[in-house]
């Protein structure tokens, strides 16, 4: 099963537990605590970095030892949305690409 399909299934199950109307409106969004818990339990991903998008939204990257990754945007209300997910994360590539790293 592909990583993207698995992520969609996890997020879908979170959304279903929140109610059908809310799930349809939210897409791949859930309360931050629930989303982070699911990323840890299902994909063994932990936060690898974060940065501010603006004063109301934080961008976070979660990565596993196996190389799966998920990019999440979290707002000040505690809602988080998956922006992207994939496989093949390589932290050494980031170090080479960043000057002074």
N, C-alpha and C positions, 0 to 999 in steps of 0.2 A: 504494500500500500504506500502511495507516495506521501511525502511529508505535508504537502499542501492539502491533500484530501483529508489526512489525519487531523490537521489543525482545524479544518472546517468542521469535521465531525465533533471535535472537542468543544469548539465554540458553539456549535449548534446545540449540543446537549446542555451547555450553560444557559443559552438563550431560551431553550424550551422550558427549563426549570423556572425561568423568570416570567413565563406566560407567553402565549402565542402572539398577541397583539404587540407586546413590547419587543418580542424577538424579531418580528418582521420590521419594526421601525429601527431597531438598534443594529441590525446586520451582524457584524462580527465584533460586537461590543459586549462588555459585561462589567460588573463591579471589579475594580482593580484587584482586590484581595482574591476573588474567585479566579480571575484570569491568571494571576501569578501562581496560584496554587496549582491550577491545571497544567500550566507550562512546566512546573517542577515535577509533578506526578506523572504526567504522560510522556514528556520529552526530556526530563532531567535537565532542564535549562535553568540557568541562573543569570542574574543581571551582570552584563559585561561592561556596560557603560550607559551614560545618559547625558542629555543636553536639553537646553530650553528651546522650544520652538517660539514661544512668546510668554508673556507673564501668566498665561492661563493653561499652557500645555507643555508637558515634558515628553520628550522622545526617549524611549528606553530600548536597548538591545539586549536580548536574552540569548545565551549560547549554551550548548551542551558540549561535553567532552567528545561526543561522537561527531560534532560538526553541524548539528542542526541549529538554526537560528530563527528568531522571531523579533520583528520590530513592532513596538507598541507605542501608541500615543495615549497619555493619561491626562485628564483635565482636573481642575481644582474641585470638582464635585465627586471625584473618586471613580469616575467612569473611564474605562480603558478600551481602546479599540486596536485590533491587529491591523497594521498597515501592510505588512509583508512577512513571508516566512519562506525558509528554504533550507538547503543542505550545503555542506562543503565550506563552512566557515573556517577561515585560516587567519589567526591572529598575527602570525609572522608576516603575512603580506601587508597588514596595516602598519606594522613597525617599519618595514622597508619603505612604504609609500610616504610616511610622515617625516618631514625634515626634523632632525634632532632627536628622533625617537630611539 
